[in-house]
Amino acid sequence: MPLKTNIVIPPAAGLLLYKAYKSGSFTSLKDKIFKSHNEISLNENTEIGQVDEARLSSAVPNGTTIIVEEADTIHGLPAQNIEFDPTVYQFYDDTCAIQSQHLILKQYGINVTQEELIDIAKEQGWYAEGYGTPMDMVGKLLEYYGVDIHGSQGNNIFNIANELAQGHQIIVGVDAYELIYPEETVGIDELYGEHANHALVVVGIDTSDPDNVQVIVTDPGTGNRQMAYPADQFIDAWKDSNCFMVTTETVPDNPLWDYAPIDNFAGIPMESLDRLAGMEIDSSSHETYDDFVTDLLANPLSFEDLLSQYADLFDFSDDEF
C-alpha cells in the first residue's frame, strides 16, 4: 500500500455534478470538484502501502436544469455484495500498488503472478519490502509489459469521469483509513496532515440514486472486487494523495468485464468533458465557478459559448476555443 508521484486511473465527475443538480446544492461541491493546486501539497515522502500505525491507532477505536434522457445509471462494474476474492487480495502489507497493477494487467490478458511482479519491481527499484511503492513508480509495471499509462495529480472529478467514459483503467491513491473509517477519522488530517497510504482500482460509478452517488472500486487491501463508497467519502480519501491517479491510455481488447462507451455524461458531451478535464480552472472565483457549473448543466451543448462567457475562469494557453 505505499505512494509518492511525478508520473506524467470511474467515476464521479459528472456524477457529482448531476447529484448537485438534482439536490440543488452546487456550492458544497466547489471544493470537491475543482481544487486549487495550493490547497493540497503532496508530501514527497509519501509511500503507498505503508501503514501508519500511529494514525491508525488514533483513528480506529480499539486499534481496529437540464433534462437528462433515460440512460444506464451504472457505468463500468456495479456494486455487488461479493465475498472475499483471493484473486483480488494483495496478501502482503505493502503491495497494494503492485496488486492494483496486477489486476489491470489481467484486463489486458497478461498472465503474470503477483510474486513475479514483486520480484521485477524489486529488481527495478520500484518497490522496497516494508516500504511499498513510491507514488512516482506506480504504473511502472504496466509500462514494463507494454501498457501505455499517464500519471497525474491535482485532478478533479471531471478527469476521473472522462477516463471512465473512455474505458481506461484507473488506479488512485487514497488514505485507506478515511475511506474505510470516515466517522472515526474526522479531523485526522488537521492533526497529522494528509497522507495517502493505499492504492486501489476504480471500476465504476452508480448514479441510480442521484442523492447518493457511489464510486465503485476493486480494493486489493480488502479483497473486495466491487465495493461501493459514497462519492463524498471517496473524494475525501482521494484528496490525501492530491487526487493522484494513473490511467491507461488504451482500452483492453477483451476485458474481463463488459464495457460500453458512453457519449455524454449528465447531458454533457464527452468531447466537452474531455476538454474540461484538461483545463486549468481558477477555483478561487467561487461564485463565478458556481455560475459556470449551473449554466453548463442547464446548457450542456453551449460549451464553446460558455467558455467565452467565463473566460476569466480558464487558462487557455494550451486550449484554444
Order of alpha helices (4+ residues) and beta strands (2+ residues): alpha-alpha-beta-alpha-beta-alpha-alpha-beta-alpha-beta-alpha-beta-alpha-alpha-beta-beta-beta-alpha-beta-beta-beta-alpha-beta-alpha-alpha-beta
